[in-house]
Amino acid sequence: MIDEIRKLLSTDKVVIGAERSLKLLRKGELEKAFVSSNAEPELKKDLDYYKKVGGIDVISLDVNNEELGTICGKPFLVSVIGVKK
């Protein structure tokens, strides 16, 4: 999964961050979401809801939000990465 994320980061289809990803999920503009292992339980609950309703893929990663931020090349924690349709 990490290799897939690295490939996606070079495109313009990636949205980094929980708020931005949830906003696009509500609009039906995401096809997939990657979630860190230590994301907030409420966030995971919201993503599971949109997974059921919207039929998107929600992939739970084995890396925490600090490692996910590093993978994305960001100097901050990243809990969710969304992939636009």
C-alpha distance (Angstrom), angle and dihedral (degrees) to the residues before:
residue distance angle dihedral
M1 . . .
I2 3.80 . .
D3 3.81 91.1 .
E4 3.82 89.7 51.0
I5 3.81 90.3 51.5
R6 3.81 91.6 49.7
K7 3.82 90.4 51.9
L8 3.80 91.7 47.8
L9 3.81 92.1 50.4
S10 3.80 89.6 67.0
T11 3.82 90.2 60.1
D12 3.78 130.5 69.8
K13 3.81 92.5 -119.5
V14 3.83 95.9 86.5
V15 3.79 125.4 99.6
I16 3.80 116.7 -168.9
G17 3.79 120.5 -153.7
A18 3.77 139.8 41.3
E19 3.80 98.0 -104.7
R20 3.79 95.4 49.6
S21 3.80 92.0 43.6
L22 3.80 93.7 49.6
K23 3.80 90.7 47.8
L24 3.81 91.1 54.8
L25 3.81 91.2 43.0
R26 3.79 90.2 57.5
K27 3.81 89.0 52.5
G28 3.81 91.2 48.1
E29 3.80 93.4 -118.5
L30 3.83 99.7 125.5
E31 3.77 127.2 80.9
K32 3.80 98.9 -176.5
A33 3.80 141.1 14.7
F34 3.79 130.3 -162.8
V35 3.81 115.7 -153.0
S36 3.80 127.6 -163.2
S37 3.79 119.3 -122.3
N38 3.80 94.0 -113.5
A39 3.80 99.8 43.3
E40 3.80 116.1 141.2
P41 3.84 113.4 -81.7
E42 3.82 90.7 -126.1
L43 3.80 90.4 54.3
K44 3.80 91.4 50.0
K45 3.80 89.2 49.4
D46 3.83 91.3 52.8
L47 3.80 91.6 48.2
D48 3.81 91.7 49.5
Y49 3.80 89.1 52.2
Y50 3.82 92.2 52.9
K51 3.79 89.3 44.5
K52 3.80 89.5 59.2
V53 3.80 96.9 39.8
G54 3.80 101.1 37.0
G55 3.76 100.4 30.8
I56 3.80 94.8 -128.3
D57 3.78 124.5 150.4
V58 3.81 113.3 -107.3
I59 3.77 110.5 -168.7
S60 3.80 119.7 -165.8
L61 3.78 111.3 -147.6
D62 3.79 128.9 -148.8
V63 3.81 91.4 -132.2
N64 3.79 126.3 86.9
N65 3.80 124.7 -123.3
E66 3.81 93.0 -96.0
E67 3.81 92.4 55.6
L68 3.80 91.1 43.9
G69 3.81 89.7 54.0
T70 3.80 89.4 51.6
I71 3.81 91.6 49.3
C72 3.81 88.9 52.7
G73 3.80 91.0 48.7
K74 3.80 92.5 -117.2
P75 3.82 125.7 138.3
F76 3.80 91.2 -138.3
L77 3.80 140.1 60.8
V78 3.81 117.3 -78.8
S79 3.81 119.3 -162.0
V80 3.81 100.5 171.1
I81 3.77 136.5 29.3
G82 3.80 116.6 -170.5
V83 3.80 127.5 -160.5
K84 3.80 117.2 -147.6
K85 3.78 122.1 -135.3
